[in-house]
Structure formats: structure tokens, C-alpha cells
């Protein structure tokens, strides 16, 4: 809304997509830049860190993990998960950190709202980044920050290498950088 207040005549287009889809849109010139958790090291792209996003456990208040002060990886592995889809950055980060430790997948979903309802209904726990927690703010749920090494995702502003942004895209970029969340934990 701040961007629209400053630049009322500029129409924004927003594609709400997973990181890989965002990079595809960027490469095909359908967007000026992307917010993604991937792209670092891609030779055709420039990346700029936006913020670090820390992960949290979400479970029902009556779940055994709800009262635990310290939650380890093996504690999570003992419980059924409501996972985000395998091609989401959330799931990819979890699988990287879990490595050979298996997770008990109860259900796999594409939308955070669905995960919220399933956790609330008692189908299992979920682990999600801080920037998504507004979906899980419900009286019946508990949110606990996890302190597990490596379980952080970096959000990046990604653009095409060697290309300047349009004036409008640059203005939005600059606003996002100026308003970036401090570490989203």
C-alpha cells in the first residue's frame, strides 16, 4: 500500500508462486524480479539477500511437543507431519536438515491454510518459516521457535544478471529493501 500511495499510477503485477516457478517467470521476462529462496549461484541471475527466515513448530495445545522447552530434530521425527508439497522451499529445507532421519508424513498439502486446518484438526504437526506464521495464529495452536542448526531459509531478491530494472521495478525493489523484515524469527 505504501508503494501505491507513492506511485498511484503504476500498476503492479504479482505472481504468487513457489520459488522455482518465480525463477521461470523471471527468466522468461514475465516479471522484472522475483522473491525466492533459490537462485543463489545461478550464473544467469543476480541475487541480493532480503532476510533470513527461521522455522517454527506448529502443533495443537494438547500435543506432547506443545509443552517442551527444547525440541530436537529426533523429537520432531517421532510425530506425524502435515507437510508442504515437495517442491516448496519449506519442504526442501526440512528435507535437507532431516537428511537421513525419516519424517512421518501424514499428509502433504500445497496451501498454508490447508496445513493450518489439518494441524488444528489433529492430523499432525507442521514446521514452517516465521513469515508464514500469521496463518497459524489460532487459540487452539501453539507456535514454538526451533533452534535446529541449518533450519533457516534465506529469502533473496533475484534479477536477471547484467540487466537494470525499470524505474517502477527499481522503486518497488528499493521500498522492499528499506522495509525488509529484520531476521524473521
C-alpha positions, 0 to 999 in steps of 0.5 A: 500500500505504501508503494501505491500511495507513492506511485498511484499510477503504476500498476503492479503485477504479482505472481504468487508462486513457489520459488522455482516457478518465480525463477521461470517467470523471471527468466522468461521476462514475465516479471522484472524480479522475483522473491525466492529462496533459490537462485543463489549461484545461478550464473544467469541471475543476480541475487541480493539477500532480503532476510533470513527466515527461521522455522517454527513448530506448529502443533495443537495445545494438547500435543506432547511437543506443545509443552517442551522447552527444547525440541530436537530434530529426533523429537520432531521425527517421532510425530506425524507431519502435515507437510508442504508439497515437495517442491516448496522451499519449506519442504526442501529445507526440512528435507535437507536438515532431516537428511537421513532421519525419516519424517512421518508424513501424514499428509502433504498439502500445497496451501498454508491454510490447508496445513493450518486446518489439518494441524488444528484438526489433529492430523499432525504437526507442521514446521514452517518459516516465521513469515508464514506464521500469521496463518497459524495464529489460532487459540487452539495452536501453539507456535514454538521457535526451533533452534535446529542448526541449518533450519533457516531459509534465506529469502533473496531478491533475484534479477536477471544478471547484467540487466537494470530494472525499470524505474517502477521495478527499481522503486518497488525493489528499493521500498522492499529493501528499506522495509525488509523484515529484520531476521524473521524469527 
